[in-house]
Amino acid sequence: MNLQLTDIGQAIGLAIAPVFLLAGVGTLLIVLTNRLARLIDRSRVLDDRLRAVPESECLGELHSLHVRASLINIAISASTVCGLLICMVIAMLFLGDTTDLPLDHYIALCFVTGMLSLVVAFVYLMREILLCASFMRLQQRKVVANCMLQARTMQAVEGSMGRQGRDHQ
């Protein structure tokens, strides 16, 4: 095996594109772990609130957080598998080019499997985002309904006070 400097340069050149993909997967993992950290922080706040005053609203939100965390964990696992497979692609590209081993089929298999893992990660991220948005809309509806109820109650109280004042005059 007589490696030339140009052979090594060519092998490194082949591995550059997957390295950029690996950087993107790393960024996705940062996003996913940050989302998971926010979920964990929120669940701790709700746990403390539940210990102080048991509320059914907290239980519903905790359940939503648990489901969302499960989705994020699947996305993190799929992203990690993608990253590992892309690392394998990079290693096999380098090995195949420098040793003349016929690794074409293995490289293609790892690359396609890595892309499928990345698709799974994005699908689960999207599911988690949609679940979060759905829960937020539900919470907003509850807040609006409570505000409207309070406004009606205030109007009724003010109306009865106004009638009592007129009755006394």
N, C-alpha and C positions, 0 to 999 in steps of 0.2 A: 504494500500500500504506500504509494508515493503521493502525498498531498502537496499540491502547489498552493501558493498564496491566492492565486486567482480562483482555484476551486473553493477555498474557504470563503472568499468574498462572495462567490456566486451562491453558495449554500446560505450564507447569512442574508443575502438579498432575497432569496426565496422565502425566508422565514419572517421578513419584515411585515408583510400584510397581516398574517395571523397575530403578530405582536400588537398591532393597532386594535385588532378585534379584542384581544386580551385586555387592553387598557379600557375599552368600552365596557367589558364585562366587570372589570374591577370597579368602575364608576357605578354601574348598576348595583353591585353588591353594597356599595356605600349608601346609595339611596335606600335600598331595602333594609339595611341594618338601622339606618336612621329612623325609618318608619316604625320598625319593630321597637326601637328604644322609646319612641313617643307613646306607642301603645302600652308598653310596660309602665312608663311613668304615669299615664292616665289611670291604668288599672290599680296602681298603688294608691293613688289619691282616692279612687272609689272604694277600695278596700278599707282605707282609714275612715271614710265617711260612713260606710256600712257598719263598721264596728261602733261608731258613735251613735248613729241613728239609722236603724234598718229602714231602707226605702226600696220599694219595688222598682222605681225608675233606675236606681243604681244597678240593680240586678240585671235589668234589660240591657243596659249599656255595657256591663261587664261581660254578658254573654256575647254581645256584638264584638267587643274587643277580643274575646277569646277566638271567635271565628276568624276575625281579621288577622290575628297573630298566626293562626294555623295556615292561612293562605300565604302570608309573608314567609313563613318558614319553608313552605313548599317552593316558593319562588327563590329563596336563598339557596336551597338544596339544588335546584335545577341550574341556577347560575354557577354554583360551585362546580357541578359536574361539567358544565360547558367550559369553564375555565380550565379544569383539569384536562379535558379532551383537546382543547386548543393547545395547551402545553405539550401534549403528546404529539399533536400535528407538527408543532415547531421542532420538537426533538427528532421526529421521524423524517421530516424534510431535510434536516441537517445530516442525519445519519445516512439516509438514502442517497443523498448527493455525494457525500464524502466516501462512502464505502461501496457504492454501486449495488446496494441491496435493493431488491424489487419490493418496495414498500408502498407502491401506488395504491393498491386496494385498501390497505390498512389506513393510509392517510385519508383517502376518500371516506371510508367508513367513520373514522374518528371525526372528521370535519362535519359530515352530515349529521351524525349523532349529536355533536356539539351544537349545531344550529337548531336541531329539534329541541334540545335542552333549553336553549335560549328562548325559543318560541314559547315553551312551557312556562318559563320564568316570567315572560312578559304577559302571558295570558293570566297567570295567577296574580300578578301585580295589578292588572286591569280589573280583575274580579274584586280585589281588595279595595281598590279606589272606588268602584261602583257601589260596593257595600257601604263604604264610609259616606259617600254622597247620599245614598238612600237613607241612612240613619240620620244624617244631618237634616235632611228634608223633613223627616218624621219629627225630630226634635223641634224644628222651627214651627211646624204646624201646631205642636203642643203648646209652645210658647205663645203663639198668636191666639190660639183658642183661650188660653188662660188670661191673656191681656184683654180680650174681648169680654170675657166673663166678668173680670174685675171692673171694666168700664161700665158694663150694664148694671152691676151691683152698685157702683158709685152713683150712677144716674138715678137708680131706684131710691137710694138713700137720700140723695139731694132732693129728688121729687117729693118724697114723703116729708122731708123737713120743710120744704117750701109750702106744702099743704097745711102742715101743722102751724106754721107761722101765720098763714092766712086765716086759719080757723080761730086763732087767738085774737085776731084784730077785729 
